[in-house]
């Protein structure tokens, strides 16, 4: 199984390979955002989520053993 993490960006969304997330910091420009560093985004990608909520999401995705059968988007284009 491939573990993916879906996050909301300030504009849009991103899907990250959970195992490739190397770290995260509170964004300097906005404390309600988190800069996430991955193998794909070594310079960081800013997500629209405080670091404590991202930590909980990241940890849950690392330890949880569940599978999403279908991925879709709503009328706003948000992935769920």
mmJSON file of the N, C-alpha and C atoms, coordinates in Angstrom:
{"data_MODEL":{"atom_site":{
"group_PDB":["ATOM","ATOM","ATOM","ATOM","ATOM","ATOM","ATOM","ATOM","ATOM","ATOM","ATOM","ATOM","ATOM","ATOM","ATOM","ATOM","ATOM","ATOM","ATOM","ATOM","ATOM","ATOM","ATOM","ATOM","ATOM","ATOM","ATOM","ATOM","ATOM","ATOM","ATOM","ATOM","ATOM","ATOM","ATOM","ATOM","ATOM","ATOM","ATOM","ATOM","ATOM","ATOM","ATOM","ATOM","ATOM","ATOM","ATOM","ATOM","ATOM","ATOM","ATOM","ATOM","ATOM","ATOM","ATOM","ATOM","ATOM","ATOM","ATOM","ATOM","ATOM","ATOM","ATOM","ATOM","ATOM","ATOM","ATOM","ATOM","ATOM","ATOM","ATOM","ATOM","ATOM","ATOM","ATOM","ATOM","ATOM","ATOM","ATOM","ATOM","ATOM","ATOM","ATOM","ATOM","ATOM","ATOM","ATOM","ATOM","ATOM","ATOM","ATOM","ATOM","ATOM","ATOM","ATOM","ATOM","ATOM","ATOM","ATOM","ATOM","ATOM","ATOM","ATOM","ATOM","ATOM","ATOM","ATOM","ATOM","ATOM","ATOM","ATOM","ATOM","ATOM","ATOM","ATOM","ATOM","ATOM","ATOM","ATOM","ATOM","ATOM","ATOM","ATOM","ATOM","ATOM","ATOM","ATOM","ATOM","ATOM","ATOM","ATOM","ATOM","ATOM","ATOM","ATOM","ATOM","ATOM","ATOM","ATOM","ATOM","ATOM","ATOM","ATOM","ATOM","ATOM","ATOM","ATOM","ATOM","ATOM","ATOM","ATOM","ATOM","ATOM","ATOM","ATOM","ATOM","ATOM","ATOM","ATOM","ATOM","ATOM","ATOM","ATOM","ATOM","ATOM","ATOM","ATOM","ATOM","ATOM","ATOM","ATOM","ATOM","ATOM","ATOM","ATOM","ATOM","ATOM","ATOM","ATOM","ATOM","ATOM","ATOM","ATOM","ATOM","ATOM","ATOM","ATOM","ATOM","ATOM","ATOM","ATOM","ATOM","ATOM","ATOM","ATOM","ATOM","ATOM","ATOM","ATOM","ATOM","ATOM","ATOM","ATOM","ATOM","ATOM","ATOM","ATOM","ATOM","ATOM","ATOM","ATOM","ATOM","ATOM","ATOM","ATOM","ATOM","ATOM","ATOM","ATOM","ATOM","ATOM","ATOM","ATOM","ATOM","ATOM","ATOM","ATOM","ATOM","ATOM","ATOM","ATOM","ATOM","ATOM","ATOM","ATOM","ATOM","ATOM","ATOM","ATOM","ATOM"],
"id":[1,2,3,4,5,6,7,8,9,10,11,12,13,14,15,16,17,18,19,20,21,22,23,24,25,26,27,28,29,30,31,32,33,34,35,36,37,38,39,40,41,42,43,44,45,46,47,48,49,50,51,52,53,54,55,56,57,58,59,60,61,62,63,64,65,66,67,68,69,70,71,72,73,74,75,76,77,78,79,80,81,82,83,84,85,86,87,88,89,90,91,92,93,94,95,96,97,98,99,100,101,102,103,104,105,106,107,108,109,110,111,112,113,114,115,116,117,118,119,120,121,122,123,124,125,126,127,128,129,130,131,132,133,134,135,136,137,138,139,140,141,142,143,144,145,146,147,148,149,150,151,152,153,154,155,156,157,158,159,160,161,162,163,164,165,166,167,168,169,170,171,172,173,174,175,176,177,178,179,180,181,182,183,184,185,186,187,188,189,190,191,192,193,194,195,196,197,198,199,200,201,202,203,204,205,206,207,208,209,210,211,212,213,214,215,216,217,218,219,220,221,222,223,224,225,226,227,228,229,230,231,232,233,234,235,236,237,238,239,240],
"type_symbol":["N","C","C","N","C","C","N","C","C","N","C","C","N","C","C","N","C","C","N","C","C","N","C","C","N","C","C","N","C","C","N","C","C","N","C","C","N","C","C","N","C","C","N","C","C","N","C","C","N","C","C","N","C","C","N","C","C","N","C","C","N","C","C","N","C","C","N","C","C","N","C","C","N","C","C","N","C","C","N","C","C","N","C","C","N","C","C","N","C","C","N","C","C","N","C","C","N","C","C","N","C","C","N","C","C","N","C","C","N","C","C","N","C","C","N","C","C","N","C","C","N","C","C","N","C","C","N","C","C","N","C","C","N","C","C","N","C","C","N","C","C","N","C","C","N","C","C","N","C","C","N","C","C","N","C","C","N","C","C","N","C","C","N","C","C","N","C","C","N","C","C","N","C","C","N","C","C","N","C","C","N","C","C","N","C","C","N","C","C","N","C","C","N","C","C","N","C","C","N","C","C","N","C","C","N","C","C","N","C","C","N","C","C","N","C","C","N","C","C","N","C","C","N","C","C","N","C","C","N","C","C","N","C","C","N","C","C","N","C","C"],
"label_atom_id":["N","CA","C","N","CA","C","N","CA","C","N","CA","C","N","CA","C","N","CA","C","N","CA","C","N","CA","C","N","CA","C","N","CA","C","N","CA","C","N","CA","C","N","CA","C","N","CA","C","N","CA","C","N","CA","C","N","CA","C","N","CA","C","N","CA","C","N","CA","C","N","CA","C","N","CA","C","N","CA","C","N","CA","C","N","CA","C","N","CA","C","N","CA","C","N","CA","C","N","CA","C","N","CA","C","N","CA","C","N","CA","C","N","CA","C","N","CA","C","N","CA","C","N","CA","C","N","CA","C","N","CA","C","N","CA","C","N","CA","C","N","CA","C","N","CA","C","N","CA","C","N","CA","C","N","CA","C","N","CA","C","N","CA","C","N","CA","C","N","CA","C","N","CA","C","N","CA","C","N","CA","C","N","CA","C","N","CA","C","N","CA","C","N","CA","C","N","CA","C","N","CA","C","N","CA","C","N","CA","C","N","CA","C","N","CA","C","N","CA","C","N","CA","C","N","CA","C","N","CA","C","N","CA","C","N","CA","C","N","CA","C","N","CA","C","N","CA","C","N","CA","C","N","CA","C","N","CA","C","N","CA","C","N","CA","C","N","CA","C","N","CA","C","N","CA","C","N","CA","C"],
"label_alt_id":[null,null,null,null,null,null,null,null,null,null,null,null,null,null,null,null,null,null,null,null,null,null,null,null,null,null,null,null,null,null,null,null,null,null,null,null,null,null,null,null,null,null,null,null,null,null,null,null,null,null,null,null,null,null,null,null,null,null,null,null,null,null,null,null,null,null,null,null,null,null,null,null,null,null,null,null,null,null,null,null,null,null,null,null,null,null,null,null,null,null,null,null,null,null,null,null,null,null,null,null,null,null,null,null,null,null,null,null,null,null,null,null,null,null,null,null,null,null,null,null,null,null,null,null,null,null,null,null,null,null,null,null,null,null,null,null,null,null,null,null,null,null,null,null,null,null,null,null,null,null,null,null,null,null,null,null,null,null,null,null,null,null,null,null,null,null,null,null,null,null,null,null,null,null,null,null,null,null,null,null,null,null,null,null,null,null,null,null,null,null,null,null,null,null,null,null,null,null,null,null,null,null,null,null,null,null,null,null,null,null,null,null,null,null,null,null,null,null,null,null,null,null,null,null,null,null,null,null,null,null,null,null,null,null,null,null,null,null,null,null],
"label_comp_id":["UNK","UNK","UNK","UNK","UNK","UNK","UNK","UNK","UNK","UNK","UNK","UNK","UNK","UNK","UNK","UNK","UNK","UNK","UNK","UNK","UNK","UNK","UNK","UNK","UNK","UNK","UNK","UNK","UNK","UNK","UNK","UNK","UNK","UNK","UNK","UNK","UNK","UNK","UNK","UNK","UNK","UNK","UNK","UNK","UNK","UNK","UNK","UNK","UNK","UNK","UNK","UNK","UNK","UNK","UNK","UNK","UNK","UNK","UNK","UNK","UNK","UNK","UNK","UNK","UNK","UNK","UNK","UNK","UNK","UNK","UNK","UNK","UNK","UNK","UNK","UNK","UNK","UNK","UNK","UNK","UNK","UNK","UNK","UNK","UNK","UNK","UNK","UNK","UNK","UNK","UNK","UNK","UNK","UNK","UNK","UNK","UNK","UNK","UNK","UNK","UNK","UNK","UNK","UNK","UNK","UNK","UNK","UNK","UNK","UNK","UNK","UNK","UNK","UNK","UNK","UNK","UNK","UNK","UNK","UNK","UNK","UNK","UNK","UNK","UNK","UNK","UNK","UNK","UNK","UNK","UNK","UNK","UNK","UNK","UNK","UNK","UNK","UNK","UNK","UNK","UNK","UNK","UNK","UNK","UNK","UNK","UNK","UNK","UNK","UNK","UNK","UNK","UNK","UNK","UNK","UNK","UNK","UNK","UNK","UNK","UNK","UNK","UNK","UNK","UNK","UNK","UNK","UNK","UNK","UNK","UNK","UNK","UNK","UNK","UNK","UNK","UNK","UNK","UNK","UNK","UNK","UNK","UNK","UNK","UNK","UNK","UNK","UNK","UNK","UNK","UNK","UNK","UNK","UNK","UNK","UNK","UNK","UNK","UNK","UNK","UNK","UNK","UNK","UNK","UNK","UNK","UNK","UNK","UNK","UNK","UNK","UNK","UNK","UNK","UNK","UNK","UNK","UNK","UNK","UNK","UNK","UNK","UNK","UNK","UNK","UNK","UNK","UNK","UNK","UNK","UNK","UNK","UNK","UNK","UNK","UNK","UNK","UNK","UNK","UNK"],
"label_asym_id":["A","A","A","A","A","A","A","A","A","A","A","A","A","A","A","A","A","A","A","A","A","A","A","A","A","A","A","A","A","A","A","A","A","A","A","A","A","A","A","A","A","A","A","A","A","A","A","A","A","A","A","A","A","A","A","A","A","A","A","A","A","A","A","A","A","A","A","A","A","A","A","A","A","A","A","A","A","A","A","A","A","A","A","A","A","A","A","A","A","A","A","A","A","A","A","A","A","A","A","A","A","A","A","A","A","A","A","A","A","A","A","A","A","A","A","A","A","A","A","A","A","A","A","A","A","A","A","A","A","A","A","A","A","A","A","A","A","A","A","A","A","A","A","A","A","A","A","A","A","A","A","A","A","A","A","A","A","A","A","A","A","A","A","A","A","A","A","A","A","A","A","A","A","A","A","A","A","A","A","A","A","A","A","A","A","A","A","A","A","A","A","A","A","A","A","A","A","A","A","A","A","A","A","A","A","A","A","A","A","A","A","A","A","A","A","A","A","A","A","A","A","A","A","A","A","A","A","A","A","A","A","A","A","A","A","A","A","A","A","A"],
"label_entity_id":["1","1","1","1","1","1","1","1","1","1","1","1","1","1","1","1","1","1","1","1","1","1","1","1","1","1","1","1","1","1","1","1","1","1","1","1","1","1","1","1","1","1","1","1","1","1","1","1","1","1","1","1","1","1","1","1","1","1","1","1","1","1","1","1","1","1","1","1","1","1","1","1","1","1","1","1","1","1","1","1","1","1","1","1","1","1","1","1","1","1","1","1","1","1","1","1","1","1","1","1","1","1","1","1","1","1","1","1","1","1","1","1","1","1","1","1","1","1","1","1","1","1","1","1","1","1","1","1","1","1","1","1","1","1","1","1","1","1","1","1","1","1","1","1","1","1","1","1","1","1","1","1","1","1","1","1","1","1","1","1","1","1","1","1","1","1","1","1","1","1","1","1","1","1","1","1","1","1","1","1","1","1","1","1","1","1","1","1","1","1","1","1","1","1","1","1","1","1","1","1","1","1","1","1","1","1","1","1","1","1","1","1","1","1","1","1","1","1","1","1","1","1","1","1","1","1","1","1","1","1","1","1","1","1","1","1","1","1","1","1"],
"label_seq_id":[1,1,1,2,2,2,3,3,3,4,4,4,5,5,5,6,6,6,7,7,7,8,8,8,9,9,9,10,10,10,11,11,11,12,12,12,13,13,13,14,14,14,15,15,15,16,16,16,17,17,17,18,18,18,19,19,19,20,20,20,21,21,21,22,22,22,23,23,23,24,24,24,25,25,25,26,26,26,27,27,27,28,28,28,29,29,29,30,30,30,31,31,31,32,32,32,33,33,33,34,34,34,35,35,35,36,36,36,37,37,37,38,38,38,39,39,39,40,40,40,41,41,41,42,42,42,43,43,43,44,44,44,45,45,45,46,46,46,47,47,47,48,48,48,49,49,49,50,50,50,51,51,51,52,52,52,53,53,53,54,54,54,55,55,55,56,56,56,57,57,57,58,58,58,59,59,59,60,60,60,61,61,61,62,62,62,63,63,63,64,64,64,65,65,65,66,66,66,67,67,67,68,68,68,69,69,69,70,70,70,71,71,71,72,72,72,73,73,73,74,74,74,75,75,75,76,76,76,77,77,77,78,78,78,79,79,79,80,80,80],
"pdbx_PDB_ins_code":[null,null,null,null,null,null,null,null,null,null,null,null,null,null,null,null,null,null,null,null,null,null,null,null,null,null,null,null,null,null,null,null,null,null,null,null,null,null,null,null,null,null,null,null,null,null,null,null,null,null,null,null,null,null,null,null,null,null,null,null,null,null,null,null,null,null,null,null,null,null,null,null,null,null,null,null,null,null,null,null,null,null,null,null,null,null,null,null,null,null,null,null,null,null,null,null,null,null,null,null,null,null,null,null,null,null,null,null,null,null,null,null,null,null,null,null,null,null,null,null,null,null,null,null,null,null,null,null,null,null,null,null,null,null,null,null,null,null,null,null,null,null,null,null,null,null,null,null,null,null,null,null,null,null,null,null,null,null,null,null,null,null,null,null,null,null,null,null,null,null,null,null,null,null,null,null,null,null,null,null,null,null,null,null,null,null,null,null,null,null,null,null,null,null,null,null,null,null,null,null,null,null,null,null,null,null,null,null,null,null,null,null,null,null,null,null,null,null,null,null,null,null,null,null,null,null,null,null,null,null,null,null,null,null,null,null,null,null,null,null],
"Cartn_x":[0.839,0.0,0.891,0.49,1.208,0.491,1.193,0.603,0.722,-0.435,-0.49,-1.12,-0.688,-1.251,-1.786,-3.064,-3.674,-3.719,-3.211,-3.181,-3.727,-4.308,-4.814,-3.702,-3.514,-2.554,-3.285,-2.562,-3.263,-4.171,-3.769,-4.598,-4.467,-5.482,-5.459,-5.16,-4.728,-4.425,-3.181,-2.611,-1.45,-1.578,-0.999,-0.935,0.542,0.902,2.293,2.459,3.559,3.91,4.369,3.588,3.822,5.245,5.79,7.128,8.227,7.935,8.953,8.946,8.041,8.024,9.178,10.043,11.222,11.097,10.224,10.069,9.106,8.805,7.876,8.219,7.957,8.153,6.963,6.73,5.721,6.202,5.314,5.664,6.008,7.095,7.51,6.532,5.984,5.092,3.675,3.263,1.913,1.929,1.752,1.817,0.686,-0.329,-1.408,-1.106,0.044,0.486,1.71,1.968,3.119,3.926,5.234,6.125,6.557,6.24,6.523,7.649,8.634,9.798,9.75,9.855,9.791,10.904,11.047,12.01,11.628,10.343,9.851,9.933,9.728,9.767,10.843,12.132,13.201,13.274,12.753,12.735,11.487,10.607,9.394,8.184,7.038,5.753,4.883,4.256,3.453,2.035,1.576,0.213,-0.626,-1.921,-2.868,-3.373,-2.462,-2.782,-1.743,-2.169,-1.185,-0.354,0.843,1.766,1.217,0.461,-0.054,-1.077,-1.894,-2.857,-2.138,-1.079,-0.314,0.384,0.931,1.583,0.617,-0.592,-1.587,-1.933,-2.104,-2.4,-1.245,-0.028,1.158,1.324,1.227,1.367,0.281,-0.953,-2.049,-1.787,-1.294,-1.02,0.167,1.103,2.237,1.845,0.934,0.619,-0.702,-1.562,-2.865,-2.733,-3.602,-3.607,-4.997,-5.282,-6.564,-6.339,-7.31,-7.191,-8.353,-8.046,-9.081,-9.418,-10.668,-11.088,-11.32,-11.924,-12.262,-11.883,-11.263,-10.924,-11.711,-12.338,-13.107,-12.931,-13.656,-13.611,-15.029,-15.221,-16.545,-16.682,-17.789,-18.035,-17.029,-16.31,-15.275,-13.919,-13.863,-12.6,-11.713,-12.23,-11.442,-11.406,-10.241,-10.055,-10.533,-11.236,-11.67,-11.705],
"Cartn_y":[-1.166,0.0,1.239,2.256,3.522,4.501,5.012,5.943,7.368,8.006,9.365,10.281,11.524,12.553,13.661,13.987,15.07,16.299,17.43,18.676,19.817,20.793,21.98,23.009,23.623,24.701,26.032,27.147,28.429,28.605,28.026,28.005,26.616,25.778,24.431,23.375,22.214,21.072,20.371,19.508,18.712,17.323,16.366,14.991,14.672,14.275,13.991,12.521,11.951,10.597,10.686,10.098,10.242,9.873,8.82,8.35,9.329,10.223,11.161,12.489,12.652,13.879,13.801,14.793,14.791,15.67,16.668,17.57,18.681,19.504,20.615,21.713,22.951,24.099,25.04,25.83,26.876,27.888,28.299,29.272,30.614,31.221,32.52,33.607,33.476,34.52,34.428,33.25,33.088,31.946,32.239,31.187,30.161,30.433,29.463,28.504,28.668,27.79,26.998,25.897,25.047,24.824,24.931,24.604,23.15,22.328,20.898,20.596,19.834,19.496,18.01,17.728,16.352,16.13,14.892,14.594,15.325,15.461,16.12,17.635,18.163,19.603,19.917,19.79,19.985,21.421,22.391,23.777,24.089,23.114,23.259,23.629,23.214,23.556,24.058,25.211,25.816,25.275,24.736,24.211,25.079,25.083,25.911,25.145,24.975,24.209,24.551,24.815,25.039,23.774,23.949,22.823,21.732,22.087,21.05,20.16,20.737,19.928,19.082,19.649,18.857,17.696,17.944,16.879,15.712,16.032,14.984,14.221,14.937,14.295,13.402,13.917,13.173,11.91,12.055,10.906,9.87,10.319,9.394,8.625,9.323,8.654,7.697,7.965,7.058,5.765,5.857,4.682,4.003,4.698,4.117,3.075,2.105,1.053,0.992,1.99,1.998,2.365,2.089,2.261,3.088,4.074,4.863,4.159,3.815,3.091,4.044,5.196,6.128,7.535,8.279,9.667,10.504,11.561,12.428,13.865,14.754,16.152,16.703,17.721,18.315,19.432,20.154,21.207,22.343,22.482,23.51,23.024,21.763,21.21,20.69,20.626,20.157,18.634,18.085,16.639,16.098,14.971,14.313,12.825],
"Cartn_z":[0.0,0.0,0.0,-0.749,-0.802,0.117,1.126,2.081,1.557,1.356,0.852,1.891,1.892,2.759,1.863,2.008,1.245,2.126,1.614,2.366,1.523,2.199,1.533,1.488,0.339,0.174,0.33,0.453,0.475,-0.75,-1.87,-3.083,-3.687,-3.527,-4.081,-3.039,-3.525,-2.663,-3.179,-2.352,-2.747,-2.141,-2.82,-2.329,-2.14,-0.92,-0.587,-0.235,-0.631,-0.226,1.232,2.138,3.578,3.971,3.424,3.79,3.384,2.422,1.949,2.693,3.661,4.459,5.449,5.372,6.234,7.452,7.378,8.511,8.179,9.193,9.019,10.014,9.623,10.493,10.365,11.395,11.299,10.264,9.383,8.35,8.993,8.573,9.097,8.676,7.462,6.949,7.499,7.986,8.526,9.536,10.822,11.832,11.746,10.94,10.729,9.593,8.949,7.873,8.323,7.64,7.943,6.671,6.763,5.65,5.821,4.823,4.872,3.891,4.342,3.532,3.181,1.886,1.401,0.383,-0.048,-1.111,-2.392,-2.655,-3.866,-3.752,-2.549,-2.3,-1.254,-1.631,-0.649,-0.112,-0.864,-0.396,0.414,0.539,1.331,0.499,0.975,0.389,1.536,1.352,2.41,2.343,3.469,3.527,4.463,4.211,4.955,6.176,7.154,8.359,9.42,10.663,11.725,11.972,12.472,12.619,13.535,14.585,15.479,14.772,13.914,13.153,12.108,11.486,10.52,11.218,12.389,13.153,13.388,13.834,14.085,12.814,11.695,10.414,9.976,10.059,9.642,10.485,11.802,12.692,12.416,12.268,11.967,10.675,9.647,8.373,8.46,9.357,9.53,10.231,11.197,12.011,11.633,10.916,10.581,9.48,9.54,8.534,7.902,7.081,6.383,4.932,4.126,2.692,2.177,1.347,0.687,-0.61,-0.777,-1.972,-3.139,-2.863,-3.931,-3.502,-4.399,-4.147,-5.133,-4.647,-5.516,-5.087,-5.734,-5.361,-5.343,-4.531,-4.454,-5.49,-5.434,-6.426,-6.367,-5.259,-5.13,-5.639,-6.066,-6.551,-5.443,-4.199,-3.076,-3.086,-2.856,-2.84,-1.507,-1.522,-0.276,-0.473],
"occupancy":[1.0,1.0,1.0,1.0,1.0,1.0,1.0,1.0,1.0,1.0,1.0,1.0,1.0,1.0,1.0,1.0,1.0,1.0,1.0,1.0,1.0,1.0,1.0,1.0,1.0,1.0,1.0,1.0,1.0,1.0,1.0,1.0,1.0,1.0,1.0,1.0,1.0,1.0,1.0,1.0,1.0,1.0,1.0,1.0,1.0,1.0,1.0,1.0,1.0,1.0,1.0,1.0,1.0,1.0,1.0,1.0,1.0,1.0,1.0,1.0,1.0,1.0,1.0,1.0,1.0,1.0,1.0,1.0,1.0,1.0,1.0,1.0,1.0,1.0,1.0,1.0,1.0,1.0,1.0,1.0,1.0,1.0,1.0,1.0,1.0,1.0,1.0,1.0,1.0,1.0,1.0,1.0,1.0,1.0,1.0,1.0,1.0,1.0,1.0,1.0,1.0,1.0,1.0,1.0,1.0,1.0,1.0,1.0,1.0,1.0,1.0,1.0,1.0,1.0,1.0,1.0,1.0,1.0,1.0,1.0,1.0,1.0,1.0,1.0,1.0,1.0,1.0,1.0,1.0,1.0,1.0,1.0,1.0,1.0,1.0,1.0,1.0,1.0,1.0,1.0,1.0,1.0,1.0,1.0,1.0,1.0,1.0,1.0,1.0,1.0,1.0,1.0,1.0,1.0,1.0,1.0,1.0,1.0,1.0,1.0,1.0,1.0,1.0,1.0,1.0,1.0,1.0,1.0,1.0,1.0,1.0,1.0,1.0,1.0,1.0,1.0,1.0,1.0,1.0,1.0,1.0,1.0,1.0,1.0,1.0,1.0,1.0,1.0,1.0,1.0,1.0,1.0,1.0,1.0,1.0,1.0,1.0,1.0,1.0,1.0,1.0,1.0,1.0,1.0,1.0,1.0,1.0,1.0,1.0,1.0,1.0,1.0,1.0,1.0,1.0,1.0,1.0,1.0,1.0,1.0,1.0,1.0,1.0,1.0,1.0,1.0,1.0,1.0,1.0,1.0,1.0,1.0,1.0,1.0,1.0,1.0,1.0,1.0,1.0,1.0],
"B_iso_or_equiv":[0.0,0.0,0.0,0.0,0.0,0.0,0.0,0.0,0.0,0.0,0.0,0.0,0.0,0.0,0.0,0.0,0.0,0.0,0.0,0.0,0.0,0.0,0.0,0.0,0.0,0.0,0.0,0.0,0.0,0.0,0.0,0.0,0.0,0.0,0.0,0.0,0.0,0.0,0.0,0.0,0.0,0.0,0.0,0.0,0.0,0.0,0.0,0.0,0.0,0.0,0.0,0.0,0.0,0.0,0.0,0.0,0.0,0.0,0.0,0.0,0.0,0.0,0.0,0.0,0.0,0.0,0.0,0.0,0.0,0.0,0.0,0.0,0.0,0.0,0.0,0.0,0.0,0.0,0.0,0.0,0.0,0.0,0.0,0.0,0.0,0.0,0.0,0.0,0.0,0.0,0.0,0.0,0.0,0.0,0.0,0.0,0.0,0.0,0.0,0.0,0.0,0.0,0.0,0.0,0.0,0.0,0.0,0.0,0.0,0.0,0.0,0.0,0.0,0.0,0.0,0.0,0.0,0.0,0.0,0.0,0.0,0.0,0.0,0.0,0.0,0.0,0.0,0.0,0.0,0.0,0.0,0.0,0.0,0.0,0.0,0.0,0.0,0.0,0.0,0.0,0.0,0.0,0.0,0.0,0.0,0.0,0.0,0.0,0.0,0.0,0.0,0.0,0.0,0.0,0.0,0.0,0.0,0.0,0.0,0.0,0.0,0.0,0.0,0.0,0.0,0.0,0.0,0.0,0.0,0.0,0.0,0.0,0.0,0.0,0.0,0.0,0.0,0.0,0.0,0.0,0.0,0.0,0.0,0.0,0.0,0.0,0.0,0.0,0.0,0.0,0.0,0.0,0.0,0.0,0.0,0.0,0.0,0.0,0.0,0.0,0.0,0.0,0.0,0.0,0.0,0.0,0.0,0.0,0.0,0.0,0.0,0.0,0.0,0.0,0.0,0.0,0.0,0.0,0.0,0.0,0.0,0.0,0.0,0.0,0.0,0.0,0.0,0.0,0.0,0.0,0.0,0.0,0.0,0.0,0.0,0.0,0.0,0.0,0.0,0.0],
"pdbx_formal_charge":[null,null,null,null,null,null,null,null,null,null,null,null,null,null,null,null,null,null,null,null,null,null,null,null,null,null,null,null,null,null,null,null,null,null,null,null,null,null,null,null,null,null,null,null,null,null,null,null,null,null,null,null,null,null,null,null,null,null,null,null,null,null,null,null,null,null,null,null,null,null,null,null,null,null,null,null,null,null,null,null,null,null,null,null,null,null,null,null,null,null,null,null,null,null,null,null,null,null,null,null,null,null,null,null,null,null,null,null,null,null,null,null,null,null,null,null,null,null,null,null,null,null,null,null,null,null,null,null,null,null,null,null,null,null,null,null,null,null,null,null,null,null,null,null,null,null,null,null,null,null,null,null,null,null,null,null,null,null,null,null,null,null,null,null,null,null,null,null,null,null,null,null,null,null,null,null,null,null,null,null,null,null,null,null,null,null,null,null,null,null,null,null,null,null,null,null,null,null,null,null,null,null,null,null,null,null,null,null,null,null,null,null,null,null,null,null,null,null,null,null,null,null,null,null,null,null,null,null,null,null,null,null,null,null,null,null,null,null,null,null],
"auth_seq_id":[1,1,1,2,2,2,3,3,3,4,4,4,5,5,5,6,6,6,7,7,7,8,8,8,9,9,9,10,10,10,11,11,11,12,12,12,13,13,13,14,14,14,15,15,15,16,16,16,17,17,17,18,18,18,19,19,19,20,20,20,21,21,21,22,22,22,23,23,23,24,24,24,25,25,25,26,26,26,27,27,27,28,28,28,29,29,29,30,30,30,31,31,31,32,32,32,33,33,33,34,34,34,35,35,35,36,36,36,37,37,37,38,38,38,39,39,39,40,40,40,41,41,41,42,42,42,43,43,43,44,44,44,45,45,45,46,46,46,47,47,47,48,48,48,49,49,49,50,50,50,51,51,51,52,52,52,53,53,53,54,54,54,55,55,55,56,56,56,57,57,57,58,58,58,59,59,59,60,60,60,61,61,61,62,62,62,63,63,63,64,64,64,65,65,65,66,66,66,67,67,67,68,68,68,69,69,69,70,70,70,71,71,71,72,72,72,73,73,73,74,74,74,75,75,75,76,76,76,77,77,77,78,78,78,79,79,79,80,80,80],
"auth_comp_id":["UNK","UNK","UNK","UNK","UNK","UNK","UNK","UNK","UNK","UNK","UNK","UNK","UNK","UNK","UNK","UNK","UNK","UNK","UNK","UNK","UNK","UNK","UNK","UNK","UNK","UNK","UNK","UNK","UNK","UNK","UNK","UNK","UNK","UNK","UNK","UNK","UNK","UNK","UNK","UNK","UNK","UNK","UNK","UNK","UNK","UNK","UNK","UNK","UNK","UNK","UNK","UNK","UNK","UNK","UNK","UNK","UNK","UNK","UNK","UNK","UNK","UNK","UNK","UNK","UNK","UNK","UNK","UNK","UNK","UNK","UNK","UNK","UNK","UNK","UNK","UNK","UNK","UNK","UNK","UNK","UNK","UNK","UNK","UNK","UNK","UNK","UNK","UNK","UNK","UNK","UNK","UNK","UNK","UNK","UNK","UNK","UNK","UNK","UNK","UNK","UNK","UNK","UNK","UNK","UNK","UNK","UNK","UNK","UNK","UNK","UNK","UNK","UNK","UNK","UNK","UNK","UNK","UNK","UNK","UNK","UNK","UNK","UNK","UNK","UNK","UNK","UNK","UNK","UNK","UNK","UNK","UNK","UNK","UNK","UNK","UNK","UNK","UNK","UNK","UNK","UNK","UNK","UNK","UNK","UNK","UNK","UNK","UNK","UNK","UNK","UNK","UNK","UNK","UNK","UNK","UNK","UNK","UNK","UNK","UNK","UNK","UNK","UNK","UNK","UNK","UNK","UNK","UNK","UNK","UNK","UNK","UNK","UNK","UNK","UNK","UNK","UNK","UNK","UNK","UNK","UNK","UNK","UNK","UNK","UNK","UNK","UNK","UNK","UNK","UNK","UNK","UNK","UNK","UNK","UNK","UNK","UNK","UNK","UNK","UNK","UNK","UNK","UNK","UNK","UNK","UNK","UNK","UNK","UNK","UNK","UNK","UNK","UNK","UNK","UNK","UNK","UNK","UNK","UNK","UNK","UNK","UNK","UNK","UNK","UNK","UNK","UNK","UNK","UNK","UNK","UNK","UNK","UNK","UNK","UNK","UNK","UNK","UNK","UNK","UNK"],
"auth_asym_id":["A","A","A","A","A","A","A","A","A","A","A","A","A","A","A","A","A","A","A","A","A","A","A","A","A","A","A","A","A","A","A","A","A","A","A","A","A","A","A","A","A","A","A","A","A","A","A","A","A","A","A","A","A","A","A","A","A","A","A","A","A","A","A","A","A","A","A","A","A","A","A","A","A","A","A","A","A","A","A","A","A","A","A","A","A","A","A","A","A","A","A","A","A","A","A","A","A","A","A","A","A","A","A","A","A","A","A","A","A","A","A","A","A","A","A","A","A","A","A","A","A","A","A","A","A","A","A","A","A","A","A","A","A","A","A","A","A","A","A","A","A","A","A","A","A","A","A","A","A","A","A","A","A","A","A","A","A","A","A","A","A","A","A","A","A","A","A","A","A","A","A","A","A","A","A","A","A","A","A","A","A","A","A","A","A","A","A","A","A","A","A","A","A","A","A","A","A","A","A","A","A","A","A","A","A","A","A","A","A","A","A","A","A","A","A","A","A","A","A","A","A","A","A","A","A","A","A","A","A","A","A","A","A","A","A","A","A","A","A","A"],
"auth_atom_id":["N","CA","C","N","CA","C","N","CA","C","N","CA","C","N","CA","C","N","CA","C","N","CA","C","N","CA","C","N","CA","C","N","CA","C","N","CA","C","N","CA","C","N","CA","C","N","CA","C","N","CA","C","N","CA","C","N","CA","C","N","CA","C","N","CA","C","N","CA","C","N","CA","C","N","CA","C","N","CA","C","N","CA","C","N","CA","C","N","CA","C","N","CA","C","N","CA","C","N","CA","C","N","CA","C","N","CA","C","N","CA","C","N","CA","C","N","CA","C","N","CA","C","N","CA","C","N","CA","C","N","CA","C","N","CA","C","N","CA","C","N","CA","C","N","CA","C","N","CA","C","N","CA","C","N","CA","C","N","CA","C","N","CA","C","N","CA","C","N","CA","C","N","CA","C","N","CA","C","N","CA","C","N","CA","C","N","CA","C","N","CA","C","N","CA","C","N","CA","C","N","CA","C","N","CA","C","N","CA","C","N","CA","C","N","CA","C","N","CA","C","N","CA","C","N","CA","C","N","CA","C","N","CA","C","N","CA","C","N","CA","C","N","CA","C","N","CA","C","N","CA","C","N","CA","C","N","CA","C","N","CA","C","N","CA","C","N","CA","C","N","CA","C","N","CA","C","N","CA","C"],
"pdbx_PDB_model_num":[1,1,1,1,1,1,1,1,1,1,1,1,1,1,1,1,1,1,1,1,1,1,1,1,1,1,1,1,1,1,1,1,1,1,1,1,1,1,1,1,1,1,1,1,1,1,1,1,1,1,1,1,1,1,1,1,1,1,1,1,1,1,1,1,1,1,1,1,1,1,1,1,1,1,1,1,1,1,1,1,1,1,1,1,1,1,1,1,1,1,1,1,1,1,1,1,1,1,1,1,1,1,1,1,1,1,1,1,1,1,1,1,1,1,1,1,1,1,1,1,1,1,1,1,1,1,1,1,1,1,1,1,1,1,1,1,1,1,1,1,1,1,1,1,1,1,1,1,1,1,1,1,1,1,1,1,1,1,1,1,1,1,1,1,1,1,1,1,1,1,1,1,1,1,1,1,1,1,1,1,1,1,1,1,1,1,1,1,1,1,1,1,1,1,1,1,1,1,1,1,1,1,1,1,1,1,1,1,1,1,1,1,1,1,1,1,1,1,1,1,1,1,1,1,1,1,1,1,1,1,1,1,1,1,1,1,1,1,1,1]
}}}
